[in-house]
């Protein structure tokens, strides 16, 4: 099962400068673990100390925010696209 992960520029140093990584997983948590196996160090940037996605990082599955789905337990299927989007604030 292939999941496409869109990686933002600040995290691409962990992916050998690749903006798109294909990985596997049945949930967001599984996908993050698989991403960590392929790109060591990236999980610490995506998740906090308790293993939950960081507050100021948004994850989308096929353009749907996981906060409005099942959070890190959101189910993934073959062909899904996960976007990692750093929150932007300004003033």
Steps between C-alpha positions, in 0.01 A plus 500: 500500500661827389433830672640819350635745759555864400793628705546874567835659416623529864469120542653404167848483655379170650373369163810567288331815370201309364168685515296179457563171680307179447447293811250262656274488803142432596472811721677835530697361798612199294593726209713721728681191635567378145618848403739499797639162392572637152607850611659482848442810713185623328260366765649726769414797278145380431407367846541630853654306791178304554492387136208720395522729196632840602244772566630740240524241225195413293452161337253453217379178336373572151449868599307409821650621829557198727376706797152470349543130422644253753819691580815283498279190474355616167486199267705509181437305183705429190547814292432750780698823506617639833614861516718627784440873532672721757260751654560857388425803714560863445399835611 
